[in-house]
Amino acid sequence: MSENTLRVLVADDIASNRTIVGAFLGHLNCTPLYAADGVDAVEIFRQESPDIVLMDLMMPRMDGFEAIKQIRALSEDRWVPIIILSALSGEGDIVHGLEIGADDYLAKPLSFPVFSARFKALRRLLDMQRRLSGSLEQVRAVANGVIDGIISADDQGMILSVNRAASHIFGYGAPEMIGRPFSMLLPPDASDTGNSYLQRHVMGGEKRVVGQIREMTGRRKDGSTFPMEIGVSDLQLPNRRMFIGIVRDVSEARRIQRQLAEDAARLQRYHDESEREQELAMKIMERQIRSDWLHDKAVQYAVMPARNFSGDVVAVARSNDGALYAMLADATGHGLAAAVSVLPALGAFYRGAARNLPLAGLVTELNDLLCGLLPPGHFVASALVRLEASRPAGEIWVGGVPDVLQITEDGQVRQRFPSRQLPLGILPSAEAAVVCEAFSWDGPGQIVLCSDGLTEAENQAGEAFGHEGLVRALAEGSRASRLGILRQALTRHLAGQPAGDDVSVLLLDCAAPAVAPG
């Protein structure tokens, strides 16, 4: 099976996330199946029976938690790995997802090397599972029997047997426990409660707690106490009644809960400090961008941060012969962390424009620079354009952002340039195969670039602004008023709802050939 194509269900309500994951899977000989929410994910799983499931947690209609439970119920006869896609900050959600049936998680933003290594490991596991499925069930049954402590007792609460895990949990050897009352495993002030629980509710015949899990305080041989979960089942033998108790030490789980509460308080302090740092970072960022080029009469732009600081960057420059270069960049994440990812590329962009580099050469330099500087899992979705000064022609490269549009003077779509390349910073250019697309125009018009924060901006009803909203707004005004009309359309769509991501738009005139300055 290791040579076969794996079919992978990708459930994520963010289209750009699905695009990136789909690109990763394409490089790993996997076929992606896309679902935009939990309802679609369950239905696609039922119809297509994929090999692996990649599941986002926060989705409309049905969230990832419910989808995981339903998919796990549908796959009882075979093991299908379910991998959570989650930000590292959501530890509680990750723990809950694993508890209800997920097998592992990958932290967002995704690292391609980690993603690739994880899928290679999954291929090996699936291969073994399918070859040894019969034996695996027996091994799992044995493993389940020794993971937790197992204690059997008679109807008087006297211990009959213990397994190795129970001896380890309580610190007693098996001979020290057998024949003694279960109360020896409880602190003195809880012994009566423990005996009452066992004798009155279980041994007395009341069934409402049998098969349920209850938390109690356990006592080890050295006198130390710890929180434990215990579930009791009864077994009616021909001549007597036995009770089987499954005991789990939950000390570590409770420690993690306390730690998470302390971490939440620390995170609030970090947030307050981060706000102050972002003010300084914004001033530094503004100094890195050549704002004089952005005032070029052939350029209109808007950058609207979802928070106080935008991770989207737009930049333009002209070469000595008047060729117009433009870049719209959308780094992984939001705010300061995203903007820092783009900063190294700005200087290289301006230097490349000054040297009048062909667009493929400029993209190659930017990509290799970011591959060397960015940490794993960070990349920059972007679009770059070069418009000739002496003739109505240009080049374009699109990697990970929404389709770039060439529109006519009256705002009608003349040509669409979809994303066909990986974002910058994922793979070296020698492996990513940088390819630019040439185009021309025979009448006045504009090139329109935008980030996915625009097309995926949702109103209170969960409806995205979408490509349709963009195309409608572009057709409503003249060239000079087009950007303002687009901003008004987005404001009406959101109706007071904040955008979920940074929004950036860049419009470039492609009318008469540009004339070099001077």
N, C-alpha and C positions, 0 to 999 in steps of 0.2 A: 504493500500500500504506500510505502514511502516514496515511490516514483509517481504515484497518481496525483491528480489534482484534487485538493481538498475543497469542499464547498462550505463556505463560511457565511453564516448569517450575521450581518452587521446591523444592530438596532441602535439608532441614535437620531434624535429629532433635529440635530444641527446638520444641514446639508454639507457644509464645508468639512465637518468631522468625517462624514461618510465618504466624501471625496478623498480625503487624506488616507483614511484606513483602506479604501479601495485601491489607492495607488500602492500602498505598502503590500497589500495582498497580491496585486498583480506581479510584483517583483519576486514573490515567494511561490509562484505557480499555484495560486489559490483563486477560486472563482467566488466573488462576493455576491451575496443576496442581500438587498437593502430593505430595511424597515424603518419608518419614520416615528413609530411609537410602539408601545407594548402590544396593542391589539393586532397591528400588522405583523409584529414579530411572532406572536403565537400562531397566527393563521399561516404565515409562510413556513414556520417550523412544521406544522401539521401537514402541509401539502408537499414540501420539498425535502424533508428529513435531512437537514444539513449535517455535516460532520462536527462542526464547532460553532459555538454561539459567542459573539462579542456583544455585551449588553451594557448600554448606558443606564443609569439609575433614574435620573430625573427626566421624564418624558410625559407629554400630554396623553389624555384619554386613559391610558394604563401605564403606570410607572414600571421601572425595571424590576422592582421587588415582586410585584404580582406576576409579571411576565416570567420571571425565573421560576416561581412556584408552579405555574401552569405548564411551562416547558418541561420542568423536571417530572411532573406527573405524566406527561405524554411520552417520556423517554424511559419508562421503568424497565423496558425489556432490553435496553442497550445504554451504554455510557456515552453521553455526549458532553464534552467539556464545555462549561459555561464560564466565560471570563468576563469579569466586571471591568468596565472602563470608567475610571473615577479619578478626580483630583485627589492628591495625597491628603488635603485638608479634611476630606470627608471620612475620617477613620471609623466613626460610628456607623455610617451607611455601609462601608465596606464590610465591617464585622457582621452587621445584620444580613447583608447579602450572602456572605459565606455561610452563615448559620441556616439560611432558608434553602440552600441548594447550590450556590455557585461554587466553583472549584478553585478559582484563583482570581487575581485582579491585576490589571495593568494601569499604572498611574498616568494621568494626563498632565502635561503634554507627552505624547508617545515618543519614545526613543526607538528609531528604526533598528539599531543593532540589538537592543533588548527584545523588541517585537520579533525580529527574525529568529533570535536564539530561542525564544519561548515557543515559537511555532515549530521549530525543528524538534524540540523536546516533545511537543504534543504529537508530532508525527510518530515518534518512536513509541510513545505511550499508547496511541491508538492502534499501532501495528501490533504491539504485544497484547493489547486488550482483545483484539479481534481474533488473534491466533489462539489465545488461551482463555476465552470467555468462560468456558465451563469451570476450569480450575480457579479462575478469579473469584467466582462466587463463593467457593469453599474457603479460599484464603480470607476473603472479606469477613465471612462469618466467624472464623477463628480470631481475626484481628479485633472484631467488635467485642468478642468475649473477654479480651484481656486489656482493652484500653482503660476501662474503669474498674474500680474495686467491686468485687462480687462477694456478698455475704449471704449465706443461707441460715435460717433460724427455724426452730420449732414453734409450736403454738404457745409456748411459755416464754418466748423471747430468748432462749438459750442458743448460742451460736453453734451451728453444726459444721460449717466449712467456710473457708475463705480462699480467695485466689492470691496470686503473688502481688497483684496491684493493690489489693486491700491491705496486705501486710506492709507494703511500702508506704501507703498513705498514712496509716496509724502508727507505724514504727514497731509493731509487735511481730514476733514470729507466729506462724500458724498455730503451733501447740499452745502458745500463751493465750490465744483467743478462743479456741474451740472448747466448748463446754462451759463457757462463762456467759453471763448475761450481756445482751446488746448494750445495756446502760454503761458498761465500762468504756464505751467509745464516746461518751458524752460528758461534758463538765458536770460537777456535782449539782450546780444550780439548775441544770437542764435535764438531769436524769429522770426526774419525775415526769417532766413534759415528754421526754423521749419515750419512756415506758407507756405513758398514756396514749401517745400517738400510735405506738405499735400494738398495744394490748387492746385499748378500747376501740380504736377505729379499724385496725387491721385484724388482729387476732380475735377480737370480739365479734367480727363478722360484718362490720359496716363496710360497704363496698365503695363509698364515694372517694376515698383516697387511694385505693388500690389502682396501680397503673399511672398515678399522677406523680409529679416531681415536687418535692418540698425542700426548702432551704432550712438547714439546722446548723448548730454549732457542734463541731467535732472536737474530740480531745485525743492528742497523741500520747504515746507512752511516756514521753518526757514532760507531760503536763501542759504543753502549749496547746492553744486552741486555734481553730481555723474554720472559715465558712465552708459548708459542704452542701451539695445537692444530693438528695436521696429519693429514689423511686422504688416502690415496693410492689411486687407481684406475688400472688398466692398460687400455690400448686397443690391440688387435691390428689393425694396418692391413695391407693386402695385402703391402707390402714392408718394413715395419718395425714396431717396437713402441714405443708412447709411454706415458708415465705422466702423469696429471693429479693435481696436489697442490692440495688446498683448505686454505688457511692462515687461521687466525683468531687475532688478538691477544687473549689472555685476561688481560691485565694488570689491567683494571678488575675482572673477576670475582674474581681472587685478592686484590685490594685490599679488596673488599667482604667476603670471607671473613675476612681478618685483622681488619677493622673489627668484624665481628660477634662475634669472639672477645673483643675488647677491650670491646665493649658489654656482653657477658654479665657480665664482671667488674664493670663499673660498675653494672649493674642490681642485682647482689647488694648493693652498698654502698647503693644507693638503697632497696632493700627493707628493710635494717636501719634506716635512718633513718625510713622510712615507718611502721614498727612503733611507733617512739617518738611520731611525730606523731599516730598514730591514738589513742593513749591520751589525749592532750590533746583531740583532736577529740571523743572519746566524752563527755568531761565537758561540753564546750560543747553538744553535741547534747542531752544529758539536761536541761540548763537551759532549752532551747527548748520542750520538751514539757511541757504542763500535766499532770503526773502525778496531781494531785488529781482531775481529771475521770476519769482512767482507773480510779480507785477507786470510781466510781459503781456502786451495787449492781446496775444493769441491764447492766453491761458485764463481759465476760470477754475477756482477750486474752493472746497469747503472741507474742514475737518471738525467733526463734532464728537468729543469724547463721551463715552458712556459714564465715566467717572470724572474726577477732576483733571486727569492727565491722560492724554490720548496715546495709545500704542500704535496708531496708524500714522504714516508719514507720507507726504507728497513732496516731490522735488522736481524742479525743471532746470535746465541749463541749455546754453547755446554754444556750439563750437565756434571757432574763429571764422568759418565760412558760413555761419548762420543756421546750420542744422539744429533743429529743436529736439532735445532729449527730455524724456519725462519718465518718472518712476512713481508708482503707487505701491506702498509696502505695508503689509499687515502681519506683524509678528505674532507668534503664539502668545496667548495670554492677554492681559489688559494692563493699562497704566504703565508705570515706570519700568517694570520688568520687561514688558514687550518693547518699549521704546529703546531700551538699552541694547536689545538685540539688533535694532536697525542702525544704530549710531555708526558702527564700523563701516557700514555700506555707503554712508552718505559721502564721506571723503573720496572713496573709490569711484563713486558715481560722478562727482564733479571732475575728478582728474581724467576719467575716461572720456567725458564729453569734451574737455579741453583738448584732448588728443584726437578728437574726431574718430573714435573707435567705431568700427562696424558693431551693430547691436549684439551679434553673437559673441564677439570678443568681450564686450562690456559685461554681458550676462555671465560669461565664463569666469571673468575676474571676480565679480561679486559673489558668485556661488562658491568658488574655491576659497575666497577670503572667509566667508561665513562658515564653511565646513571646518576650517581650521580654528575659528574663534568660538563658535557657539557650543555650549555643553550639549550632551545627548538629549534628545527630545525637544530641542528648540530649533525652530526654522522660521523662515520669512516667506509667506505667500505674497506674491507680487506680480505686477505687470509692468513692462518697460516698452517704450515707444521711441522711435527715431524718425523724424520727419525731415525729408530733404529740403534744402533751402532753394535749390535751383529748378526743381521739377516737382510735379504733384505725385510724389511717391514716398513710401516709407516702409519701415519694418516694425514688427511687433513680436513680443514674447510674453506668454501668459502662463503663470504657474501657481495654481491654487486659489485664485480670486475669481469672482463671477465673470461671465463673458464680457469682453470688451466690445463696444459697439462703434461702428462707423455710421453716422446718421447724416441725412441730407440737410439742406438749409432749413426746411420746414419741419425737421425733427423726425422724419421717417427712417426706420432702420434700413441702411443700405447694405451692410455686411456685419456679420457676427463672428467674433474670434473667441472660441471656447478655450478653456484651460486644458492643455494637452501635456504639460510638463510638471514635474515635481517641484514643490516650492524650493526656494534657495536654502542651502545649508543642510540638506538631507544626505545627498550622495555627491561625491566628487564629480566634476564635469565629465571626466573621462568615462564614468559609468552612467551618468544621467543623460548623455547625448543631447546637448543643447541644440535646439532647432528653432529658428525664427521664421516668421511668415512675412513675405513681402506683400504689399498692397499699393493701390493707387486710387485716385479719384478724378472724376471728370467734371466736377462742379463743386460749389461751396458746400461745406458741411463741417462736422466736428467728430473728434474721437472722444468717446466717453469711457472713463475708467472708474470703478467704484469698488469698495470693500464689501465683504459679505455682511457687515454690520448694517448696510442699507437694505439689501434684498431680504435679509432675515429678520428685520425689525418687526416685532409683533405688537399688535394692539391688545386691548384687554380681552378680546374674544379669542386670542391666540392665532389670529390671522396674520401671515407674513406680508410685508409690503410687496415683495416678490419682483421678478423680472417684469411682470405685467404692469405693476405700479410704476416702475421706472420708465418703461416704454411709453405709457400714457402721459406721464408728466413731461417727458422730452418733447412730445408732439404738441403741447399746449401753448408754447410761447415762441418768441423769436430767439435768435442766437444770444442777444445781449441779456435777455430776461430769463433764459432757460434755467440757470442755476438757482435763481431766486424762486422760480415756480416749483422746481424740484424740492427745495427745502420746505416750502409751504405744503406741498403734497405729503411729505413725510410727517410734518407736524400735525396735519389733519388726521392722518392715519393713526398716529400714536395717541392722539387725543389726551395728552397729559401723561400717558404711560412712558416711563423712561426707556430709552433704547437699551437692549440687552448687551450690545457690543459697540465699540467705537465705529463711527460712520465717517467715511471719507469719499469724496467725489472729485474727479479731475476732468475738465473739459479742455480739449485742444482744438483750435481752429485749423482746418485744412482747406483753406480757400486758395487765394493766389499764392504762388511760391514765395517763401519768405526771403527777405533781403538781409545780407549780413550787416551787422552794425558797423558804422563808420564809413 
